Amino acid sequence: MSDTVATARPVAEATREPGAGERDTPARPPRQRDAFFDNAKYLAIVLVAVGHAWEPLRPGSRAVTALYMLVYAFHMPAFIVISGYFSRTFDGSPARLRRLVTGVVVPYVVFETAYTLFTRWTSQDPDRPVSLLDPLYLTWFLAALFVWRLTTPVWRLVRWPLPVALGVAMLATLTPSLGHDLDLQRTLQFLPYFVLGLLLRPEHFRRVRRRTARILAVPVAVCALGVAYWAVPRMNYAWFFHADSARELAAPFWYGPVMTLAAFGCSAVLVACFLAWVPGRRTWFTALGAGTLYGYLLHGFVAQAAKHWGWYEPAWVHRPVGAIAATLVGAVVVTALCTPSVRRVFRCVTEPGMAWAFGRRGAAPPPGDARA
């Protein structure tokens, strides 16, 4: 959820004609992308799309609901942890702020408007106004990323950033009056995962990729699936959405802080298991990791259209073969939307250059300033 989600694209600094004062400065070579993180982003965005494909299949299927709960326990946390990790260099400089505007603010405005109009057309909410303060569907991630990244310098100054972020998230669950402005409830409840990403270093990712970690991840994942299956009739899995306060989930107020800590611990373990099995070498889908924000923002139109056009109405779709088919379609669709050809078409609204809107101080940041 991103690009969720950490894209670092090469810039033309190494090949452009140097300006005044730059003649004696050696050109900076483009930074090579890390295959591990591109693989992780692609696999995470596939799980996001598959989760959305499973949504209409949950009623009447305990197995699908258990899988849905398990995936939602870690796929967005993984996306957000990676986003935080690649936000470590954000310092509020003009170049970084320019990237924040072109890579987060502009896509948010464009897709928030597009999703609102699409929702009107599909008659899900024909009277919904276009409001940039009330993120619709998938766009909450861009609004949250904007807030998280702006606060990055603060978290780098705080002595105990993760405990403080957890405290903020816990207090958010006690505050139903936060409302829907910029989906602040979800922004604050997911904040600890972003801060965790800020605190991670390359050696931490190397540890979870060791053979021992990969082996341990298997029984942990199996046990987690078993617990999810057991919890389906006993637990409200909306806690993993991090979108509502305890009162809004019809729970006692003290459930909020407790579930915040429990969900964070559970999600952190599952994120580690997920990363343990992400391949570190280049694969056929590694290049698609650079386009995960495209897949994230665009697949929502397909997911909503599927409901509007009645793709889930046939009885066979709600049987095991239907769940398998929905899984494959969701994975194939989001994979296609991450391809370079789709990126070329939509780059003007997802990664616009907008050199005309910025002065010289807002020059493009060096490679490695990831977005999602």
Stockholm file with secondary structure:
# STOCKHOLM 1.0

chainA/1-372         MSDTVATARPVAEATREPGAGERDTPARPPRQRDAFFDNAKYLAIVLVAVGHAWEPLRPGSRAVTALYMLVYAFHMPAFIVISGYFSRTFDGSPARLRRLVTGVVVPYVVFETAYTLFTRWTSQDPDRPVSLLDPLYLTWFLAALFVWRLTTPVWRLVRWPLPVALGVAMLATLTPSLGHDLDLQRTLQFLPYFVLGLLLRPEHFRRVRRRTARILAVPVAVCALGVAYWAVPRMNYAWFFHADSARELAAPFWYGPVMTLAAFGCSAVLVACFLAWVPGRRTWFTALGAGTLYGYLLHGFVAQAAKHWGWYEPAWVHRPVGAIAATLVGAVVVTALCTPSVRRVFRCVTEPGMAWAFGRRGAAPPPGDARA
#=GR chainA/1-372 SS CCCCCCCCCCCGGGTSCCCTTCTTSCCCCCCCCCHHHHHHHHHHHHHHHHHHHHGGGCTTCHHHHHHHHHHHTTHHHHHHHHHHHTTTTCCCCHHHHHHHIIIIIHHHHHHHHHHHHHHHHTTSSTTCCCCTTSCCGGGHHHHHHHHHHHTHHHHHHCSSHHHHHHHHHHHHTTCGGGCSGGGHHHHHHSHHHHHHHHHCCHHHHHHHTSHHHHHHHHHHHHHHHHHHHHHTTTSCGGGGGTCSCTTTTTCCTTHHHHHHHHHHHHHHHHHHHHHHTSCCSCCTTGGGGGGHHHHHHHHHHHHHHHHHTTTTCSGGGGSHHHHHHHHHHHHHHHHHHTSHHHHHHHHHHHSCCCGGGCCGGGCCCCTTCCCC
#=GC SS_cons         CCCCCCCCCCCGGGTSCCCTTCTTSCCCCCCCCCHHHHHHHHHHHHHHHHHHHHGGGCTTCHHHHHHHHHHHTTHHHHHHHHHHHTTTTCCCCHHHHHHHIIIIIHHHHHHHHHHHHHHHHTTSSTTCCCCTTSCCGGGHHHHHHHHHHHTHHHHHHCSSHHHHHHHHHHHHTTCGGGCSGGGHHHHHHSHHHHHHHHHCCHHHHHHHTSHHHHHHHHHHHHHHHHHHHHHTTTSCGGGGGTCSCTTTTTCCTTHHHHHHHHHHHHHHHHHHHHHHTSCCSCCTTGGGGGGHHHHHHHHHHHHHHHHHTTTTCSGGGGSHHHHHHHHHHHHHHHHHHTSHHHHHHHHHHHSCCCGGGCCGGGCCCCTTCCCC
//
